[in-house]
Amino acid sequence: MIDFKQKMEEMEKQERRQRTGWSEEDQELIVNNKKRKRIVTYTIAVIVIALIFSGRVIMSSQNATNWFSENIFLNKLRHLIPSADKQLKGEENDRINILLLGMGGEGHDGAYLTDTMMLASIKPSTKQVSLISFPRDLVTPVSSWQKLNSVNAYAEQKNSGSGGEVTSQAFSELLQIPIDYYIRVDFNGFSNIIDELGGIEVNVENTLDDYSYPIYGQEDNPDYYARFEHLHIDKGLQVMNGSLALKYTRSRHGYGIEGSDFARAKRQQLVLEAIKNKILSRQTLLNPVTIGKLINEFGQDISTNLSVWETVRLWDLTKDVDRAQISNKVLSDAPDGLLAAGKGEDGAYILMPRSGNFAEIKNLVQNIFTVGGNQETPKKIEMITDNAKIIILNGTWITGLAGKNAVLLEQAKFEVLKTGNASTRDYTRTTVYDLSFGKKNSSLNVLKKIAGATQAFDSPEWLKDYQTATSTVATSSLPDFLLVIGTDANRAE
C-alpha cells in the first residue's frame, strides 16, 4: 500500500507556489485534506467513465507520464503509473470487460434499481471499444425471470455495498464472458457534481418539450396535474446547472422524437460528454478547491472495484481511441432488434429475447469486435393461422416463466387469454393439454415446438375442475390449449 501521507509531506511548498501560483492556504488544503488519498483515484475514474459513456478521446496523444508531469501535484504521484508488464484482467485475452451501472440513489423511488446498464468492452490490440446497452425491463434467468435492473437492488438489500459485484457476476453468467470490473454511479448526486463544476455547456440537438415531467415531492398531491411540470429546453448550446441537466437526462415523455428511450440515451451521452470536458479543463484540474469539493461527491456517488493503478492503466489503454473505433449498440424491440415486448404475470411491461433464449444476444456480445458482431440471421418464427387461444400457467416456483412463454406465443399469433400460476407448482416438464381435442393439430405442433412442451393425454382432477368452471363461458372465449410451464423452461440457452 502506497503511503500517500509520507509522499505528500515530501512535497516542498515553495516549489508548488513557484510553479502553480497556489497560495499557502491552498497548499494546506491539499496537504491536510483527510480524503487526499482519493484525489487521483476519483479524478481519473471520472475521466475514464466520461470516455466510455461519451465515446470520445479523453486526452491527446500524450502518454500518462507527460500529462502527470504538467501538474505539480500529480507529478509527485507519477510512480502510480503501472509498469508495462502489469496488466488488467482480460488483457491476456485481448478483451477487457467493464459493467457500467447507473442508479437513482437515496431520495428516489427504487434507489438501487439500475436504470442504466452498459457493458463496455475494450480490445487493446486494435484500440477498439464497444458499448452495449441493456434495457431495464429485460427479464432473464439470472434475475429469476424478473427485470434485470433488480439484481443490484436485491443484492444491496441482503448485503450493503455488494450490488456492483453481484450484478457484474450475473451479467457474466448470462453472457458467458468474464466481467471483472464494474463502475456504479449514484445519480442522486449527479446534479451536485455539475454544480460543483460551475455548470456545463450542452449542445442540445432537438428542442425538448415534456409536459409530464414529475415534480419531486409531489407524487401524492391530490391535485393530479400539480404532480407534473412542463419541461422545455431549446435546441442549441445551453448552459445547464445540475438540476436542469438531471431533468434533461431523465425526461421520459418528450414530445416527438425526444420521447423514445433511444433519444434519452443520447441525451445522457451529451451531458456526460459535457461533464468530461469540464473536468478535463485546466480551470478544474488546477483548482484545488474545486477538486476538494468534487472528492466529497465522488466518494458518495461512485463505487468501483478498479484500483488506482488499474484506473491509470485503463486510461493509458484508451486515451488514444478514435471515435470511429467505438461501436454503440442498444438491445431493443425494434424491427431489427433482438428483443420482443410483452407482459409479465403481473401485467407489467417486460422485454424478452425474440428467439426465446439468449443465444443471439450472447453471440452478439461474444463476437462484438468481429464484422457485424458475427450476428446470426434472425430466426423465423412459425405462425399459426387458426386463431388458437391458450392459457399459460406457471407450474414452478420460478417467477416470470409464464410471461416469458406468452411473449413467444403471441409472436406466433396465439391469442393468450390468461397467464397465472398453476394449482400445483411441482412440474419438472412443460406440459400442454389439448382442449380442442385434435381440432387444431397444426397449432398444437407449433406450440410444442416453441414451448418445448410434451403433450399430456391424462385428465387430472384439477383439469376436470377447471373445465367444469369454464363450461358456462361463451365458446368463443374458451381456450384451445392449456400450457403448464415446468422447470425445464428455465434455461438461458
ChimeraX attribute file (.defattr): number of C-alpha atoms within 10 A of each C-alpha:
attribute: neighborCount
match mode: 1-to-1
recipient: residues
	/A:1	3
	/A:2	10
	/A:3	8
	/A:4	14
	/A:5	13
	/A:6	9
	/A:7	11
	/A:8	17
	/A:9	11
	/A:10	10
	/A:11	14
	/A:12	10
	/A:13	15
	/A:14	12
	/A:15	11
	/A:16	17
	/A:17	15
	/A:18	10
	/A:19	11
	/A:20	13
	/A:21	11
	/A:22	16
	/A:23	13
	/A:24	12
	/A:25	8
	/A:26	14
	/A:27	17
	/A:28	11
	/A:29	15
	/A:30	18
	/A:31	15
	/A:32	12
	/A:33	11
	/A:34	11
	/A:35	13
	/A:36	18
	/A:37	16
	/A:38	17
	/A:39	20
	/A:40	18
	/A:41	20
	/A:42	23
	/A:43	17
	/A:44	19
	/A:45	25
	/A:46	21
	/A:47	21
	/A:48	21
	/A:49	20
	/A:50	23
	/A:51	22
	/A:52	27
	/A:53	21
	/A:54	21
	/A:55	23
	/A:56	20
	/A:57	16
	/A:58	23
	/A:59	18
	/A:60	10
	/A:61	11
	/A:62	12
	/A:63	14
	/A:64	16
	/A:65	15
	/A:66	11
	/A:67	15
	/A:68	18
	/A:69	14
	/A:70	11
	/A:71	16
	/A:72	16
	/A:73	19
	/A:74	16
	/A:75	15
	/A:76	16
	/A:77	16
	/A:78	15
	/A:79	13
	/A:80	17
	/A:81	18
	/A:82	16
	/A:83	10
	/A:84	7
	/A:85	6
	/A:86	12
	/A:87	14
	/A:88	18
	/A:89	16
	/A:90	18
	/A:91	15
	/A:92	10
	/A:93	9
	/A:94	12
	/A:95	20
	/A:96	21
	/A:97	23
	/A:98	21
	/A:99	25
	/A:100	24
	/A:101	25
	/A:102	21
	/A:103	23
	/A:104	21
	/A:105	20
	/A:106	13
	/A:107	10
	/A:108	14
	/A:109	9
	/A:110	14
	/A:111	16
	/A:112	23
	/A:113	24
	/A:114	27
	/A:115	18
	/A:116	18
	/A:117	21
	/A:118	21
	/A:119	21
	/A:120	22
	/A:121	24
	/A:122	25
	/A:123	19
	/A:124	19
	/A:125	10
	/A:126	11
	/A:127	15
	/A:128	19
	/A:129	26
	/A:130	22
	/A:131	23
	/A:132	19
	/A:133	18
	/A:134	18
	/A:135	22
	/A:136	17
	/A:137	18
	/A:138	22
	/A:139	24
	/A:140	25
	/A:141	23
	/A:142	20
	/A:143	21
	/A:144	16
	/A:145	21
	/A:146	20
	/A:147	23
	/A:148	26
	/A:149	25
	/A:150	21
	/A:151	23
	/A:152	24
	/A:153	21
	/A:154	18
	/A:155	18
	/A:156	17
	/A:157	12
	/A:158	10
	/A:159	10
	/A:160	10
	/A:161	13
	/A:162	15
	/A:163	25
	/A:164	26
	/A:165	20
	/A:166	17
	/A:167	27
	/A:168	25
	/A:169	20
	/A:170	20
	/A:171	21
	/A:172	17
	/A:173	15
	/A:174	19
	/A:175	19
	/A:176	13
	/A:177	14
	/A:178	17
	/A:179	25
	/A:180	18
	/A:181	23
	/A:182	24
	/A:183	21
	/A:184	22
	/A:185	25
	/A:186	21
	/A:187	19
	/A:188	19
	/A:189	20
	/A:190	20
	/A:191	19
	/A:192	20
	/A:193	22
	/A:194	24
	/A:195	17
	/A:196	18
	/A:197	20
	/A:198	15
	/A:199	21
	/A:200	22
	/A:201	18
	/A:202	20
	/A:203	15
	/A:204	18
	/A:205	15
	/A:206	15
	/A:207	16
	/A:208	21
	/A:209	19
	/A:210	23
	/A:211	15
	/A:212	17
	/A:213	19
	/A:214	19
	/A:215	12
	/A:216	10
	/A:217	10
	/A:218	14
	/A:219	13
	/A:220	9
	/A:221	11
	/A:222	9
	/A:223	9
	/A:224	10
	/A:225	11
	/A:226	13
	/A:227	17
	/A:228	17
	/A:229	13
	/A:230	13
	/A:231	18
	/A:232	14
	/A:233	16
	/A:234	13
	/A:235	13
	/A:236	12
	/A:237	11
	/A:238	14
	/A:239	14
	/A:240	19
	/A:241	19
	/A:242	20
	/A:243	14
	/A:244	16
	/A:245	24
	/A:246	20
	/A:247	16
	/A:248	23
	/A:249	18
	/A:250	14
	/A:251	23
	/A:252	18
	/A:253	18
	/A:254	23
	/A:255	14
	/A:256	12
	/A:257	13
	/A:258	21
	/A:259	16
	/A:260	14
	/A:261	17
	/A:262	13
	/A:263	18
	/A:264	20
	/A:265	16
	/A:266	15
	/A:267	23
	/A:268	19
	/A:269	18
	/A:270	21
	/A:271	25
	/A:272	24
	/A:273	25
	/A:274	20
	/A:275	23
	/A:276	22
	/A:277	18
	/A:278	19
	/A:279	23
	/A:280	18
	/A:281	11
	/A:282	11
	/A:283	12
	/A:284	18
	/A:285	15
	/A:286	16
	/A:287	13
	/A:288	17
	/A:289	14
	/A:290	16
	/A:291	20
	/A:292	19
	/A:293	14
	/A:294	22
	/A:295	21
	/A:296	15
	/A:297	17
	/A:298	22
	/A:299	14
	/A:300	13
	/A:301	21
	/A:302	19
	/A:303	19
	/A:304	17
	/A:305	14
	/A:306	18
	/A:307	12
	/A:308	19
	/A:309	19
	/A:310	21
	/A:311	24
	/A:312	20
	/A:313	20
	/A:314	20
	/A:315	21
	/A:316	19
	/A:317	17
	/A:318	22
	/A:319	21
	/A:320	17
	/A:321	24
	/A:322	15
	/A:323	13
	/A:324	10
	/A:325	13
	/A:326	18
	/A:327	16
	/A:328	12
	/A:329	15
	/A:330	17
	/A:331	17
	/A:332	22
	/A:333	15
	/A:334	11
	/A:335	8
	/A:336	9
	/A:337	13
	/A:338	20
	/A:339	23
	/A:340	20
	/A:341	21
	/A:342	19
	/A:343	18
	/A:344	25
	/A:345	21
	/A:346	10
	/A:347	10
	/A:348	10
	/A:349	14
	/A:350	24
	/A:351	26
	/A:352	27
	/A:353	25
	/A:354	23
	/A:355	19
	/A:356	21
	/A:357	18
	/A:358	21
	/A:359	15
	/A:360	22
	/A:361	20
	/A:362	18
	/A:363	16
	/A:364	21
	/A:365	21
	/A:366	16
	/A:367	14
	/A:368	20
	/A:369	19
	/A:370	10
	/A:371	8
	/A:372	10
	/A:373	13
	/A:374	15
	/A:375	17
	/A:376	12
	/A:377	7
	/A:378	12
	/A:379	10
	/A:380	9
	/A:381	15
	/A:382	15
	/A:383	14
	/A:384	19
	/A:385	12
	/A:386	12
	/A:387	12
	/A:388	20
	/A:389	21
	/A:390	27
	/A:391	21
	/A:392	25
	/A:393	26
	/A:394	28
	/A:395	26
	/A:396	26
	/A:397	16
	/A:398	18
	/A:399	19
	/A:400	26
	/A:401	31
	/A:402	28
	/A:403	29
	/A:404	27
	/A:405	25
	/A:406	27
	/A:407	23
	/A:408	23
	/A:409	24
	/A:410	15
	/A:411	19
	/A:412	19
	/A:413	18
	/A:414	23
	/A:415	17
	/A:416	18
	/A:417	13
	/A:418	16
	/A:419	23
	/A:420	18
	/A:421	18
	/A:422	18
	/A:423	12
	/A:424	13
	/A:425	17
	/A:426	14
	/A:427	17
	/A:428	13
	/A:429	17
	/A:430	22
	/A:431	22
	/A:432	24
	/A:433	21
	/A:434	20
	/A:435	16
	/A:436	16
	/A:437	10
	/A:438	11
	/A:439	12
	/A:440	18
	/A:441	12
	/A:442	13
	/A:443	24
	/A:444	21
	/A:445	13
	/A:446	18
	/A:447	25
	/A:448	16
	/A:449	12
	/A:450	16
	/A:451	21
	/A:452	16
	/A:453	22
	/A:454	16
	/A:455	16
	/A:456	12
	/A:457	10
	/A:458	8
	/A:459	9
	/A:460	10
	/A:461	9
	/A:462	12
	/A:463	14
	/A:464	10
	/A:465	11
	/A:466	11
	/A:467	13
	/A:468	11
	/A:469	10
	/A:470	13
	/A:471	11
	/A:472	9
	/A:473	10
	/A:474	8
	/A:475	9
	/A:476	8
	/A:477	11
	/A:478	19
	/A:479	19
	/A:480	22
	/A:481	22
	/A:482	19
	/A:483	26
	/A:484	28
	/A:485	30
	/A:486	23
	/A:487	18
	/A:488	13
	/A:489	21
	/A:490	20
	/A:491	12
	/A:492	16
	/A:493	11
